[in-house]
Amino acid sequence: MTTSSWTDFRTAEPDFADTVRRRFAQYKHHVLATLRKDGSPRLTGLEIDFWEDEPHLGMMPESRKALDLRRDPRFSLHANPGPGSDLADGDVRISGRAVEVTDPAVLARFVGERTPPEPFHLFRVEPTEVVRVGLEGGDTIVISTWRPGRPLRTLRRGNEAGTVSEDR
């Protein structure tokens, strides 16, 4: 799994990074997928905080999702789709590794700026994939995908068979 920092992503694809960040900012609660000890998925609600311009995930002490991430840092975070079914701003997700922040000075700075309920776990996001799915013209699905070390890939797919095209 090749990981990167959000800063690397933002540097490579600033417009796409801004779009994804704005989409997460629309709602407070999102859905986090982690892996249980037996490898099965666990879905839980979560807030994302772009603290110091990097996405961070805060959790209650010893919560199942925190324990999952301590054991296996792989995750996927899906933005709250919001009300209705139009998804006017698209559907976004970030997948990657969650790295626990343990440096006391960094945690103290976070507490000083954010005043979270204590105690807590704090994880920094290292993305391995960022995806946005949206509609264009009402009937064309547009899928944009970024992975570390690769250019942004955008596919357009219509309702008819064989109507897939890729932006280059």
N, C-alpha and C positions, 0 to 999 in steps of 0.2 A: 504494500500500500504506500504510494507516494503521497506524502502530505506536504503542505505548504502553510504559510501564514495568511491571514486575511489581508495583510499589507501587500504580500506578493500578488494575491488575487486582484486587489484594488489597483495595484500598479499595472498589471497586465491588462485588465479589463475594467477601467474606472466607471464607465457608463453602466455596465452590467452589474457591477458591485453596488452602485448607488441604487439601481432598480431593486435589487434583492433586499438591500437594507431598508429602503422605503416600504417595501411590501411587509417586512417583519414589523415595522413600526406602526402599521395600521391597527394592529390588535395587540393586546397585552399577552394573551395566552396562546401557546402553540402546542404541537404534539411532538414529543421526543420518543424515538425508538432506540432501545438499548438491547443488549443480549443477556439473557438469563444464564445462570451457571450451566444449564443443560443445552444451551445454544438456541433456545426458542426466543422469539421476540417479546419484548415488553414495551407497551405504549403507555406513556404518562404525559400529563400536562406539564408545561414548563414555560417560564419567561426567558427571553434572551436579552442580554444587556450589552450594547456596543460601548463598553467602557474603554477609555483610552483608544478609541477607534478600532477596537478588536472585539469580536463577539465573545461573550462569556456566559456561562451557565451556572447559576447559583442554585444550591439545593439544601434541604434540611439535613442535619447530621444523621448519618447512618440510614438515609432513605434508600429504598431498593434501587432507584435509578443511580444514586451516587455509588452504591456498592457494586452495581453492574459495571459502571464506568471505571471504577478502580481495578476491577478484575479484567475487563476487556474494554479498552477505550473507544471502540468503534460505536458510532451512533449515526442517526439520521434525524434531522429536525425539519419538520414540515410546518410551514406558516399556516396559521388559522385561515381557512378559506373565507370566513365571514358569512354574512347572511345571503340568502338567495342562491341562485345557480349561475349567474352570469360571469363570475370571476373576471370582472372588468380589468383588474390589475394583474391577472395571471395567478398562477399557482407556483410557489417556490419552495425549494428545500435545499438544505446544506447537509452533506454527509461528510464524515471524516473521523478524526480522533479528538477526544476530549482529554486535555492534559491538565491534571489537577495543579492548581496554584498553591504552593506550600510555603513560599518565601514570606516570612513574617512582615517584612517591610512592605511588600506588595499588598498583602492582605490588609495591613493597617491603612494603607493609602485608599484601598477600595472601601473599607469601612468608613473612613473619614469623608469620602465623597458620596457614598451611596446609603450609608446607615442601614444595612440589611439586618434582619432579625438574627441574633447570634445565639448559639454557634451555627456555622454553615460550612458547606463545601463550595469551592469555587473552581470551575474548570474553564480553561481557555480553549477555544475552538481552533483546530488545525484542519482546514477543509481538504478533502480529497476529490470532491465533486460538488458543484453548485449548478442547480437546474432551475429553469423557469419554463413553464408551459403556459401558453396563452392562445387566444383566438385572434385571427386576422381576417377581416372581411366577413365575419360571421360564420364561415364554414371551413376555414383553413386553420389547422392546429400548428402552432409554431413552438418548437422545442429547442431551447438554447441550453447548451451544456459546456461548462468549463471544468477542466482538470489540470492539475499542476503540470507545467512543462508543455502544454498543448495549447493551440489557439482555440478561441471560442468556436464552437460548432453549432450551427443553426440548421435545423431540418424543418421543412414545411410539408404538411401532409393534408391532402384533401380527402373528401369522402369517397371518391372513386378509386378503385384499385389502380395501382401504378402511378399515383399522383404524389410521389415523394420527391422533393428536391432539396438540395443542400447548398447553403450559401458558402461561397469560397472567398 
